[in-house]
Amino acid sequence: MQHGGSRNGAGRPQIEDKRKPRSFKATDNEWQMAKDLAKAENVSASEIIRRALDEYRERKEGERAMRNLADIIEDCKTNGKPDYEELRYSVLVMTGVLNLVNNELVKLYVEGKIPNELIRKMKLDGICSMYGKALNKSPKEYLGWNNDPKNPDYQRFHKIGMKLVDKALKGELPNQRKQI
């Protein structure tokens, strides 16, 4: 194990994972932020970037793929502890299923709109199929990006919908105004 010099083991040991100069693209603001953080921590900007990468890697390693809805439900039934994100997305999926079923029940029983047997069978098959698909996918995958609360477009649409609901509850929609 010769490192250098004339005697065995003399000199500095070789570095296994030697750091090399690298270049990457960053905006002036991003680079300034890295330098400011480095100054505050009394380390180099490179060290700040390495720390950020280490934190990202640890976070990714700590994450697991979201399980399908059936497994999450079974975990709850057996006193397991699904993680927060699984529960959050599961609630959204089950709310969608409940809204669809409730809408059909309102049509059948409250409004008295009983469709012929073929239509009833098609609707029931559709609901059962949708529920089966939901159970066999992760809640996040089932919802898709368009219905994901992390999507800014979804949030804008939801906000508009909530304003409409508020107006409807107050009787302020055009079709609810009293005729004079």
Phi, psi and omega per residue, in radians:
M1 nan 1.289 -3.099
Q2 -1.547 2.177 3.118
H3 -1.823 -0.442 -3.074
G4 2.730 2.950 -3.118
G5 1.345 -3.086 -3.045
S6 -1.601 -0.367 3.137
R7 -1.814 2.728 -3.082
N8 -1.085 2.237 3.098
G9 1.490 -0.001 -3.118
A10 -1.338 2.699 3.070
G11 1.596 3.135 -3.113
R12 -1.367 2.361 3.103
P13 -1.200 2.576 3.119
Q14 -1.204 2.549 3.107
I15 -1.520 2.230 -3.127
E16 -1.167 -0.856 -3.046
D17 -2.050 1.305 -3.047
K18 -1.185 2.326 3.083
R19 -1.405 2.371 -3.117
K20 -2.113 2.659 3.071
P21 -1.099 2.374 3.126
R22 -2.295 2.778 3.033
S23 -2.157 2.563 3.073
F24 -2.609 2.800 -3.115
K25 -1.543 2.347 3.064
A26 -2.630 2.586 3.070
T27 -1.258 2.873 3.085
D28 -1.043 -0.695 3.137
N29 -1.132 -0.729 3.128
E30 -1.120 -0.763 -3.123
W31 -1.160 -0.697 3.116
Q32 -1.111 -0.683 3.106
M33 -1.094 -0.744 3.112
A34 -1.086 -0.740 3.136
K35 -1.163 -0.691 3.123
D36 -1.139 -0.750 3.088
L37 -1.104 -0.711 3.135
A38 -1.092 -0.762 -3.138
K39 -1.097 -0.748 -3.137
A40 -1.132 -0.569 -3.128
E41 -1.599 -0.123 -3.107
N42 1.063 0.761 3.079
V43 -2.346 3.107 3.111
S44 -1.436 2.801 3.063
A45 -1.073 -0.608 3.101
S46 -1.058 -0.695 3.132
E47 -1.149 -0.667 3.098
I48 -1.073 -0.748 3.134
I49 -1.145 -0.752 3.109
R50 -1.061 -0.733 3.128
R51 -1.094 -0.743 3.128
A52 -1.084 -0.723 3.117
L53 -1.146 -0.705 3.104
D54 -1.096 -0.759 3.121
E55 -1.093 -0.733 3.121
Y56 -1.088 -0.805 -3.142
R57 -1.065 -0.783 3.138
E58 -1.101 -0.709 3.131
R59 -1.129 -0.755 3.135
K60 -1.143 -0.707 3.126
E61 -1.158 -0.536 -3.137
G62 -1.337 -0.375 3.135
E63 -1.384 2.590 3.013
R64 -2.189 2.767 3.137
A65 -1.106 2.486 3.126
M66 -1.211 2.312 -3.130
R67 -1.325 2.931 3.111
N68 -1.305 2.821 -3.040
L69 -1.027 -0.714 -3.133
A70 -1.048 -0.714 3.130
D71 -1.185 -0.645 3.124
I72 -1.157 -0.773 3.122
I73 -1.090 -0.780 3.131
E74 -1.085 -0.680 3.100
D75 -1.037 -0.746 3.108
C76 -1.138 -0.732 -3.115
K77 -1.144 -0.506 -3.123
T78 -1.734 0.396 3.096
N79 1.139 0.464 3.052
G80 -1.364 3.141 -3.100
K81 -2.256 1.430 3.072
P82 -1.056 2.698 -3.129
D83 -1.337 2.919 -3.039
Y84 -0.990 -0.833 -3.102
E85 -1.101 -0.698 3.107
E86 -1.060 -0.795 -3.133
L87 -1.151 -0.733 -3.121
R88 -1.040 -0.859 -3.131
Y89 -1.254 -0.567 3.094
S90 -1.093 -0.722 3.114
V91 -1.065 -0.719 3.132
L92 -1.126 -0.738 3.119
V93 -1.115 -0.843 -3.089
M94 -1.157 -0.548 3.058
T95 -1.121 -0.720 3.092
G96 -1.095 -0.764 3.120
V97 -1.097 -0.816 -3.124
L98 -1.076 -0.736 3.130
N99 -1.084 -0.732 3.138
L100 -1.113 -0.843 -3.141
V101 -1.109 -0.762 3.138
N102 -1.076 -0.724 3.117
N103 -1.033 -0.761 3.129
E104 -1.183 -0.670 3.117
L105 -1.153 -0.677 3.101
V106 -1.075 -0.772 3.124
K107 -1.068 -0.725 -3.085
L108 -1.261 -0.853 -2.939
Y109 -1.780 -0.616 -3.093
V110 -1.491 -0.838 -3.108
E111 -1.489 -0.210 3.127
G112 1.230 0.343 -3.136
K113 -1.549 1.526 -3.124
I114 -1.691 1.899 -3.134
P115 -1.287 2.929 3.131
N116 -1.129 2.934 -3.018
E117 -1.044 -0.667 3.138
L118 -1.085 -0.796 3.134
I119 -1.138 -0.748 3.115
R120 -1.041 -0.775 -3.138
K121 -1.113 -0.740 3.132
M122 -1.104 -0.725 3.136
K123 -1.159 -0.765 3.120
L124 -1.107 -0.770 3.084
D125 -1.047 -0.714 3.133
G126 -1.107 -0.757 3.131
I127 -1.134 -0.794 3.137
C128 -1.101 -0.707 3.122
S129 -1.118 -0.785 3.135
M130 -1.078 -0.755 -3.140
Y131 -1.131 -0.717 3.099
G132 -1.076 -0.741 3.108
K133 -1.117 -0.709 3.140
A134 -1.103 -0.718 -3.123
L135 -1.139 -0.542 -3.032
N136 -1.681 0.151 3.070
K137 -2.190 2.828 3.007
S138 -1.206 2.556 -3.132
P139 -0.962 -0.688 -3.121
K140 -1.150 -0.725 3.117
E141 -1.158 -0.717 -3.130
Y142 -1.104 -0.772 -3.127
L143 -1.150 -0.725 -3.086
G144 1.345 2.921 -3.060
W145 -1.113 -0.610 -3.101
N146 -1.110 -0.439 -3.132
N147 -1.966 0.309 -3.133
D148 -1.557 2.214 -3.141
P149 -1.045 -0.303 3.110
K150 -1.380 -0.199 -3.134
N151 -1.424 2.102 -3.133
P152 -1.034 -0.614 3.105
D153 -1.133 -0.693 3.088
Y154 -1.060 -0.769 -3.124
Q155 -1.096 -0.724 3.104
R156 -1.088 -0.808 -3.139
F157 -1.090 -0.731 3.136
H158 -1.102 -0.718 -3.134
K159 -1.095 -0.736 3.096
I160 -1.103 -0.769 3.125
G161 -1.051 -0.713 -3.139
M162 -1.161 -0.622 3.076
K163 -1.113 -0.712 3.103
L164 -1.116 -0.732 3.117
V165 -1.079 -0.775 3.120
D166 -1.032 -0.775 3.124
K167 -1.110 -0.718 3.139
A168 -1.109 -0.735 3.132
L169 -1.140 -0.513 3.115
K170 -1.544 -0.072 -3.137
G171 1.302 0.497 -3.038
E172 -1.761 0.047 3.106
L173 -1.274 2.638 -3.087
P174 -0.943 -0.657 -3.124
N175 -1.395 -0.046 3.139
Q176 -1.833 -0.214 -3.081
R177 -1.173 2.460 -3.116
K178 -1.245 2.418 3.098
Q179 -1.394 2.365 3.123
I180 -1.804 nan nan
